[in-house]
Every structure is written in structure tokens, then in C-alpha cells.
Amino acid sequence: MLIGGAIASVPVTDIALVTAQESICGVGSVCPADPAPDGGDQTTAERRVIDGYVAKQAGCTPDLTANPQSVIWDPPGFTPNSGGSGNIKDSNPQLGGHFVADYVNGRWHIDYQYC
């Protein structure tokens, strides 16, 4: 508080502790919901592997277009809701490569181990 050009010391006696979470989404605003989790099945995993491969390959070799043909899993193969490792076979033998797919908290995390 400012009194006559000097700052007066005013003790704070009313403190309220709040445990509620704050959010920018209020009653009058709409926030998007989190996207639905990915399926932990092989079909979804292979779709994510191929989609990511096409994007990764575009950055690695922009003058060569990716044309993925298949996903080949290393033994013991794909494990639902867990993942596995394998190779992406491309129609161009110069392309493709090894990957590791992990299913974490409802999302596929793919590590492309090349480029």
C-alpha cells in the first residue's frame, strides 16, 4: 500500500490454499479432447510404422520417393500392446530400413534406426 509516497507494510492475514487444477478451458470456452489412444494391435502398429517411414524418408532422401511394400517383424514377431522390431521393405532396394516400435501410454513410438 502506498501512503504519502512511502510504502506501508500491511500484514497479509487472509490466505486461501487451493488444491484445484487451473485450466484455460472454462465454462465459456471449448477445449479439444485428447485424441483417442492408438490401438495396440498389429494392423495399427504397421500403419503407424509405414506413415512414419514415409515422413522420415522424405526428410532423409527428398529426391527418392518412399514406396513401402511391407513390414517384416524380427523374431519372435509383433507383440500386441507392446511392439517389436523389424524392417520396412521398400520397392526401391536403396530405401527401407530397421525400426523399433514401442507401445507406451496408448501411443506408438517408432524409432527409425537409419538416416
Beta strands, then each sheet from edge to edge (+ up, - down):
strand 1: 2-3
strand 2: 6-7
strand 3: 68-73
strand 4: 83-90
strand 5: 97-104
strand 6: 107-112
sheet 1: 1+ 2-
sheet 2: 3+ 4- 5+ 6-
end
